[in-house]
């Protein structure tokens, strides 16, 4: 007979993902064991395996939850009316809100991709490319000359991501700048 799911099954899965993200961000995927994750969650390894069959499944859940949030931000920004400049500014603000609220997940996404099995790595990379391509298309719409120089368009796009992707490593929510201010600064430097 199949085991029934607890009423708080999804909440427990999310709690495991959150604790694992913190551990993977702090110690790296290889430096954090299943025992470490179970201990951080105040549970047993066997119960952890009830929710995730392997440590790689937990890693994928950390990355997928974050990248899916970023894809949602892309879809939200692109669905709103306005010029490319307005949509890109809104998108960068949404990204910054995502990054600040999930600094550990962002760090894991940036650093631990090689620890995923090939099929899952490919799924994450496909979503990353979709995000990057959308931002590049907005930059080309803002500056049509970039359409003739794909190398410059990609360089500008990746410079923009370079500015915002690592914000969680230094940003202080109690500091003088709000996330949207940082997003606006990045926008101004690239598209201003």
C-alpha atoms as an extended CHARMM CRD file, in Angstrom:
* protein
*
       192  EXT
         1         1  UNK       CA              0.0000000000        0.0000000000        0.0000000000  PROA      1               0.0000000000
         2         2  UNK       CA              1.3240000000        3.4210000000       -0.9380000000  PROA      2               0.0000000000
         3         3  UNK       CA              2.2830000000        5.7790000000        1.8570000000  PROA      3               0.0000000000
         4         4  UNK       CA             -0.0670000000        8.7530000000        2.1170000000  PROA      4               0.0000000000
         5         5  UNK       CA              1.3250000000       12.2700000000        1.9440000000  PROA      5               0.0000000000
         6         6  UNK       CA              1.2780000000       14.4520000000        5.0100000000  PROA      6               0.0000000000
         7         7  UNK       CA             -0.8980000000       17.5610000000        4.8320000000  PROA      7               0.0000000000
         8         8  UNK       CA              2.2630000000       19.6860000000        5.0480000000  PROA      8               0.0000000000
         9         9  UNK       CA              4.2230000000       17.6550000000        2.4790000000  PROA      9               0.0000000000
        10        10  UNK       CA              5.0010000000       20.5910000000        0.1840000000  PROA      10              0.0000000000
        11        11  UNK       CA              5.9440000000       22.8610000000        3.1100000000  PROA      11              0.0000000000
        12        12  UNK       CA              8.3870000000       20.2180000000        4.3580000000  PROA      12              0.0000000000
        13        13  UNK       CA              9.8980000000       19.8350000000        0.9010000000  PROA      13              0.0000000000
        14        14  UNK       CA             10.3530000000       23.6100000000        0.6970000000  PROA      14              0.0000000000
        15        15  UNK       CA             11.9420000000       23.7020000000        4.1740000000  PROA      15              0.0000000000
        16        16  UNK       CA             14.4360000000       21.0370000000        3.0720000000  PROA      16              0.0000000000
        17        17  UNK       CA             15.2500000000       23.0270000000       -0.0670000000  PROA      17              0.0000000000
        18        18  UNK       CA             15.7800000000       26.2140000000        1.9460000000  PROA      18              0.0000000000
        19        19  UNK       CA             18.1330000000       24.5790000000        4.4680000000  PROA      19              0.0000000000
        20        20  UNK       CA             19.9880000000       22.7240000000        1.7160000000  PROA      20              0.0000000000
        21        21  UNK       CA             20.4170000000       25.9730000000       -0.2410000000  PROA      21              0.0000000000
        22        22  UNK       CA             22.0140000000       27.5850000000        2.8100000000  PROA      22              0.0000000000
        23        23  UNK       CA             24.3510000000       24.6170000000        3.3250000000  PROA      23              0.0000000000
        24        24  UNK       CA             25.2920000000       24.3160000000       -0.3480000000  PROA      24              0.0000000000
        25        25  UNK       CA             25.9350000000       28.0700000000       -0.5390000000  PROA      25              0.0000000000
        26        26  UNK       CA             28.1130000000       27.9670000000        2.5710000000  PROA      26              0.0000000000
        27        27  UNK       CA             29.9750000000       24.6660000000        2.0900000000  PROA      27              0.0000000000
        28        28  UNK       CA             29.4470000000       23.7650000000       -1.5480000000  PROA      28              0.0000000000
        29        29  UNK       CA             27.4730000000       20.7710000000       -2.7770000000  PROA      29              0.0000000000
        30        30  UNK       CA             30.3350000000       18.3620000000       -2.1630000000  PROA      30              0.0000000000
        31        31  UNK       CA             30.9950000000       19.8070000000        1.2930000000  PROA      31              0.0000000000
        32        32  UNK       CA             27.4640000000       19.2380000000        2.5920000000  PROA      32              0.0000000000
        33        33  UNK       CA             26.2880000000       15.6870000000        3.2370000000  PROA      33              0.0000000000
        34        34  UNK       CA             22.7760000000       14.2950000000        3.4230000000  PROA      34              0.0000000000
        35        35  UNK       CA             23.3990000000       13.9520000000        7.1740000000  PROA      35              0.0000000000
        36        36  UNK       CA             24.2060000000       17.6750000000        7.3350000000  PROA      36              0.0000000000
        37        37  UNK       CA             20.9690000000       18.5240000000        5.5300000000  PROA      37              0.0000000000
        38        38  UNK       CA             18.9440000000       16.2310000000        7.8070000000  PROA      38              0.0000000000
        39        39  UNK       CA             20.5650000000       17.7650000000       10.8880000000  PROA      39              0.0000000000
        40        40  UNK       CA             19.8660000000       21.3250000000        9.6520000000  PROA      40              0.0000000000
        41        41  UNK       CA             16.2320000000       20.2950000000        9.0630000000  PROA      41              0.0000000000
        42        42  UNK       CA             16.0410000000       18.6250000000       12.4900000000  PROA      42              0.0000000000
        43        43  UNK       CA             14.9600000000       15.3810000000       10.8950000000  PROA      43              0.0000000000
        44        44  UNK       CA             16.3700000000       11.9770000000       10.0410000000  PROA      44              0.0000000000
        45        45  UNK       CA             18.1280000000       10.9380000000        6.8480000000  PROA      45              0.0000000000
        46        46  UNK       CA             15.3980000000        8.3900000000        6.1840000000  PROA      46              0.0000000000
        47        47  UNK       CA             12.6960000000       11.0590000000        6.3880000000  PROA      47              0.0000000000
        48        48  UNK       CA             14.7630000000       13.3110000000        4.1250000000  PROA      48              0.0000000000
        49        49  UNK       CA             14.9110000000       10.4720000000        1.5880000000  PROA      49              0.0000000000
        50        50  UNK       CA             11.1060000000       10.2570000000        1.7730000000  PROA      50              0.0000000000
        51        51  UNK       CA             10.9870000000       13.7700000000        0.3100000000  PROA      51              0.0000000000
        52        52  UNK       CA             14.0230000000       13.5880000000       -1.9910000000  PROA      52              0.0000000000
        53        53  UNK       CA             15.5030000000       10.2850000000       -3.1940000000  PROA      53              0.0000000000
        54        54  UNK       CA             19.0520000000       11.6910000000       -3.4850000000  PROA      54              0.0000000000
        55        55  UNK       CA             21.2200000000       14.6720000000       -2.6460000000  PROA      55              0.0000000000
        56        56  UNK       CA             21.2820000000       15.5100000000       -6.3660000000  PROA      56              0.0000000000
        57        57  UNK       CA             17.4740000000       15.6960000000       -6.2770000000  PROA      57              0.0000000000
        58        58  UNK       CA             17.7330000000       18.2500000000       -3.4810000000  PROA      58              0.0000000000
        59        59  UNK       CA             20.3120000000       20.2370000000       -5.4610000000  PROA      59              0.0000000000
        60        60  UNK       CA             18.0590000000       20.2140000000       -8.5080000000  PROA      60              0.0000000000
        61        61  UNK       CA             15.1110000000       21.3720000000       -6.3910000000  PROA      61              0.0000000000
        62        62  UNK       CA             17.1990000000       24.2750000000       -5.0700000000  PROA      62              0.0000000000
        63        63  UNK       CA             18.2040000000       25.3490000000       -8.5610000000  PROA      63              0.0000000000
        64        64  UNK       CA             14.8630000000       24.6860000000      -10.2490000000  PROA      64              0.0000000000
        65        65  UNK       CA             12.9140000000       26.6390000000       -7.6560000000  PROA      65              0.0000000000
        66        66  UNK       CA             15.1670000000       29.6470000000       -8.1680000000  PROA      66              0.0000000000
        67        67  UNK       CA             15.4380000000       29.5400000000      -11.9460000000  PROA      67              0.0000000000
        68        68  UNK       CA             11.6750000000       29.0340000000      -12.2400000000  PROA      68              0.0000000000
        69        69  UNK       CA             11.1730000000       32.1940000000      -10.1930000000  PROA      69              0.0000000000
        70        70  UNK       CA             13.4790000000       34.0750000000      -12.5620000000  PROA      70              0.0000000000
        71        71  UNK       CA             11.5790000000       32.7160000000      -15.5780000000  PROA      71              0.0000000000
        72        72  UNK       CA              8.3420000000       33.8840000000      -13.9260000000  PROA      72              0.0000000000
        73        73  UNK       CA              9.8860000000       37.3380000000      -13.5590000000  PROA      73              0.0000000000
        74        74  UNK       CA             10.7580000000       37.3440000000      -17.2680000000  PROA      74              0.0000000000
        75        75  UNK       CA              7.2070000000       36.3650000000      -18.1910000000  PROA      75              0.0000000000
        76        76  UNK       CA              5.7460000000       39.0250000000      -15.8820000000  PROA      76              0.0000000000
        77        77  UNK       CA              7.9480000000       41.8010000000      -17.2650000000  PROA      77              0.0000000000
        78        78  UNK       CA              7.4350000000       40.7820000000      -20.8760000000  PROA      78              0.0000000000
        79        79  UNK       CA              3.6530000000       40.5700000000      -20.5100000000  PROA      79              0.0000000000
        80        80  UNK       CA              3.3860000000       44.1720000000      -19.3720000000  PROA      80              0.0000000000
        81        81  UNK       CA              2.9810000000       46.9130000000      -21.9630000000  PROA      81              0.0000000000
        82        82  UNK       CA              5.6170000000       49.5060000000      -22.6250000000  PROA      82              0.0000000000
        83        83  UNK       CA              8.7860000000       50.1770000000      -24.4940000000  PROA      83              0.0000000000
        84        84  UNK       CA             11.7630000000       47.8500000000      -24.2440000000  PROA      84              0.0000000000
        85        85  UNK       CA             13.4840000000       50.3000000000      -21.8740000000  PROA      85              0.0000000000
        86        86  UNK       CA             10.5400000000       50.1140000000      -19.4680000000  PROA      86              0.0000000000
        87        87  UNK       CA             10.2780000000       46.3260000000      -19.6530000000  PROA      87              0.0000000000
        88        88  UNK       CA             14.0220000000       45.8450000000      -19.0880000000  PROA      88              0.0000000000
        89        89  UNK       CA             14.0030000000       48.2080000000      -16.1130000000  PROA      89              0.0000000000
        90        90  UNK       CA             11.0270000000       46.3370000000      -14.6100000000  PROA      90              0.0000000000
        91        91  UNK       CA             12.7080000000       43.0020000000      -15.2850000000  PROA      91              0.0000000000
        92        92  UNK       CA             15.9370000000       44.0550000000      -13.5710000000  PROA      92              0.0000000000
        93        93  UNK       CA             13.9450000000       45.2130000000      -10.5520000000  PROA      93              0.0000000000
        94        94  UNK       CA             12.1710000000       41.8570000000      -10.4400000000  PROA      94              0.0000000000
        95        95  UNK       CA             15.5050000000       40.0400000000      -10.7360000000  PROA      95              0.0000000000
        96        96  UNK       CA             16.9620000000       42.0630000000       -7.8740000000  PROA      96              0.0000000000
        97        97  UNK       CA             13.9740000000       41.2350000000       -5.6840000000  PROA      97              0.0000000000
        98        98  UNK       CA             14.4710000000       37.5570000000       -6.5890000000  PROA      98              0.0000000000
        99        99  UNK       CA             18.1950000000       37.6700000000       -5.8450000000  PROA      99              0.0000000000
       100       100  UNK       CA             17.9170000000       39.5090000000       -2.5380000000  PROA      100             0.0000000000
       101       101  UNK       CA             15.2080000000       37.1600000000       -1.3250000000  PROA      101             0.0000000000
       102       102  UNK       CA             17.1280000000       34.0600000000       -2.3400000000  PROA      102             0.0000000000
       103       103  UNK       CA             20.8350000000       34.8200000000       -2.0390000000  PROA      103             0.0000000000
       104       104  UNK       CA             21.7350000000       31.2270000000       -1.1250000000  PROA      104             0.0000000000
       105       105  UNK       CA             19.7890000000       29.7810000000       -4.0480000000  PROA      105             0.0000000000
       106       106  UNK       CA             21.3840000000       32.2780000000       -6.4230000000  PROA      106             0.0000000000
       107       107  UNK       CA             24.8530000000       31.3390000000       -5.1920000000  PROA      107             0.0000000000
       108       108  UNK       CA             24.0740000000       27.6420000000       -5.6310000000  PROA      108             0.0000000000
       109       109  UNK       CA             22.7280000000       28.2600000000       -9.1360000000  PROA      109             0.0000000000
       110       110  UNK       CA             25.9040000000       30.1110000000      -10.0940000000  PROA      110             0.0000000000
       111       111  UNK       CA             28.3760000000       27.6800000000       -8.4930000000  PROA      111             0.0000000000
       112       112  UNK       CA             27.0060000000       24.1480000000       -8.4270000000  PROA      112             0.0000000000
       113       113  UNK       CA             25.6090000000       23.4650000000      -11.9020000000  PROA      113             0.0000000000
       114       114  UNK       CA             28.3330000000       20.9170000000      -12.6990000000  PROA      114             0.0000000000
       115       115  UNK       CA             27.1230000000       18.7180000000       -9.8380000000  PROA      115             0.0000000000
       116       116  UNK       CA             23.7890000000       18.0110000000      -11.5030000000  PROA      116             0.0000000000
       117       117  UNK       CA             23.2510000000       14.9770000000      -13.7260000000  PROA      117             0.0000000000
       118       118  UNK       CA             23.4820000000       15.8900000000      -17.4230000000  PROA      118             0.0000000000
       119       119  UNK       CA             19.7300000000       15.8660000000      -18.1530000000  PROA      119             0.0000000000
       120       120  UNK       CA             18.9120000000       18.1170000000      -15.2370000000  PROA      120             0.0000000000
       121       121  UNK       CA             21.8510000000       20.4060000000      -15.9650000000  PROA      121             0.0000000000
       122       122  UNK       CA             20.5520000000       20.7310000000      -19.5240000000  PROA      122             0.0000000000
       123       123  UNK       CA             17.0820000000       21.6880000000      -18.2380000000  PROA      123             0.0000000000
       124       124  UNK       CA             18.5250000000       24.4410000000      -16.0100000000  PROA      124             0.0000000000
       125       125  UNK       CA             20.8280000000       25.6960000000      -18.7700000000  PROA      125             0.0000000000
       126       126  UNK       CA             17.9020000000       25.8870000000      -21.2080000000  PROA      126             0.0000000000
       127       127  UNK       CA             16.0390000000       28.1530000000      -18.7690000000  PROA      127             0.0000000000
       128       128  UNK       CA             19.1490000000       30.2610000000      -18.2080000000  PROA      128             0.0000000000
       129       129  UNK       CA             19.5400000000       30.7130000000      -21.9680000000  PROA      129             0.0000000000
       130       130  UNK       CA             15.9050000000       31.7220000000      -22.2820000000  PROA      130             0.0000000000
       131       131  UNK       CA             16.4470000000       34.4060000000      -19.6390000000  PROA      131             0.0000000000
       132       132  UNK       CA             19.6810000000       35.6510000000      -21.2110000000  PROA      132             0.0000000000
       133       133  UNK       CA             18.1870000000       35.6690000000      -24.7140000000  PROA      133             0.0000000000
       134       134  UNK       CA             15.1790000000       37.6760000000      -23.5040000000  PROA      134             0.0000000000
       135       135  UNK       CA             17.4070000000       40.2950000000      -21.8930000000  PROA      135             0.0000000000
       136       136  UNK       CA             19.5690000000       40.4420000000      -25.0160000000  PROA      136             0.0000000000
       137       137  UNK       CA             16.4940000000       40.9110000000      -27.2130000000  PROA      137             0.0000000000
       138       138  UNK       CA             15.4280000000       43.8350000000      -25.0230000000  PROA      138             0.0000000000
       139       139  UNK       CA             18.8920000000       45.3950000000      -25.2850000000  PROA      139             0.0000000000
       140       140  UNK       CA             18.7900000000       45.0320000000      -29.0750000000  PROA      140             0.0000000000
       141       141  UNK       CA             15.3510000000       46.6250000000      -29.1460000000  PROA      141             0.0000000000
       142       142  UNK       CA             16.7090000000       49.5220000000      -27.0630000000  PROA      142             0.0000000000
       143       143  UNK       CA             19.8170000000       49.8750000000      -29.2460000000  PROA      143             0.0000000000
       144       144  UNK       CA             19.0520000000       48.5250000000      -32.7530000000  PROA      144             0.0000000000
       145       145  UNK       CA             22.7240000000       48.8450000000      -33.7690000000  PROA      145             0.0000000000
       146       146  UNK       CA             23.3580000000       45.7710000000      -31.6000000000  PROA      146             0.0000000000
       147       147  UNK       CA             21.3780000000       43.6910000000      -34.1100000000  PROA      147             0.0000000000
       148       148  UNK       CA             24.3190000000       44.0380000000      -36.5090000000  PROA      148             0.0000000000
       149       149  UNK       CA             26.9170000000       43.0590000000      -33.8910000000  PROA      149             0.0000000000
       150       150  UNK       CA             25.8450000000       39.8760000000      -32.0870000000  PROA      150             0.0000000000
       151       151  UNK       CA             29.1500000000       39.7200000000      -30.2100000000  PROA      151             0.0000000000
       152       152  UNK       CA             28.6580000000       43.1760000000      -28.7540000000  PROA      152             0.0000000000
       153       153  UNK       CA             25.0320000000       42.3940000000      -27.9430000000  PROA      153             0.0000000000
       154       154  UNK       CA             26.0290000000       39.2340000000      -26.0430000000  PROA      154             0.0000000000
       155       155  UNK       CA             28.9020000000       41.0210000000      -24.2750000000  PROA      155             0.0000000000
       156       156  UNK       CA             26.5990000000       43.7940000000      -23.0960000000  PROA      156             0.0000000000
       157       157  UNK       CA             24.0310000000       41.2450000000      -21.9450000000  PROA      157             0.0000000000
       158       158  UNK       CA             26.5690000000       39.2240000000      -19.9870000000  PROA      158             0.0000000000
       159       159  UNK       CA             28.0870000000       42.3720000000      -18.4720000000  PROA      159             0.0000000000
       160       160  UNK       CA             24.6280000000       43.2550000000      -17.2070000000  PROA      160             0.0000000000
       161       161  UNK       CA             24.2030000000       39.8340000000      -15.6300000000  PROA      161             0.0000000000
       162       162  UNK       CA             27.7010000000       40.1040000000      -14.2100000000  PROA      162             0.0000000000
       163       163  UNK       CA             26.6470000000       43.2630000000      -12.4040000000  PROA      163             0.0000000000
       164       164  UNK       CA             23.4780000000       41.8680000000      -10.8820000000  PROA      164             0.0000000000
       165       165  UNK       CA             24.0720000000       38.1310000000      -10.4020000000  PROA      165             0.0000000000
       166       166  UNK       CA             26.5240000000       38.5270000000       -7.5280000000  PROA      166             0.0000000000
       167       167  UNK       CA             24.6730000000       41.2550000000       -5.6540000000  PROA      167             0.0000000000
       168       168  UNK       CA             23.6120000000       38.8020000000       -2.9540000000  PROA      168             0.0000000000
       169       169  UNK       CA             27.2610000000       38.3850000000       -1.9640000000  PROA      169             0.0000000000
       170       170  UNK       CA             27.6450000000       41.9920000000       -0.8620000000  PROA      170             0.0000000000
       171       171  UNK       CA             24.1990000000       43.5540000000       -0.6160000000  PROA      171             0.0000000000
       172       172  UNK       CA             23.0110000000       44.5970000000        2.8330000000  PROA      172             0.0000000000
       173       173  UNK       CA             19.2090000000       44.9570000000        3.0870000000  PROA      173             0.0000000000
       174       174  UNK       CA             19.7370000000       47.3030000000        6.0360000000  PROA      174             0.0000000000
       175       175  UNK       CA             22.1010000000       49.4540000000        3.9730000000  PROA      175             0.0000000000
       176       176  UNK       CA             21.3130000000       52.7110000000        2.1960000000  PROA      176             0.0000000000
       177       177  UNK       CA             20.3460000000       51.2610000000       -1.2190000000  PROA      177             0.0000000000
       178       178  UNK       CA             17.1590000000       49.4300000000       -2.0460000000  PROA      178             0.0000000000
       179       179  UNK       CA             17.2590000000       46.5320000000       -4.5250000000  PROA      179             0.0000000000
       180       180  UNK       CA             15.3610000000       48.5470000000       -7.1420000000  PROA      180             0.0000000000
       181       181  UNK       CA             17.9770000000       51.3090000000       -6.8780000000  PROA      181             0.0000000000
       182       182  UNK       CA             20.7180000000       48.8070000000       -7.6460000000  PROA      182             0.0000000000
       183       183  UNK       CA             18.6710000000       47.4750000000      -10.5710000000  PROA      183             0.0000000000
       184       184  UNK       CA             18.2550000000       51.0210000000      -11.8840000000  PROA      184             0.0000000000
       185       185  UNK       CA             22.0030000000       51.6700000000      -11.5780000000  PROA      185             0.0000000000
       186       186  UNK       CA             22.7600000000       48.5150000000      -13.5760000000  PROA      186             0.0000000000
       187       187  UNK       CA             20.1920000000       49.5250000000      -16.1900000000  PROA      187             0.0000000000
       188       188  UNK       CA             21.6740000000       53.0170000000      -16.4830000000  PROA      188             0.0000000000
       189       189  UNK       CA             25.2030000000       51.6560000000      -16.9280000000  PROA      189             0.0000000000
       190       190  UNK       CA             24.2010000000       49.2740000000      -19.7070000000  PROA      190             0.0000000000
       191       191  UNK       CA             21.2680000000       50.9910000000      -21.4080000000  PROA      191             0.0000000000
       192       192  UNK       CA             21.3490000000       54.5270000000      -20.0510000000  PROA      192             0.0000000000
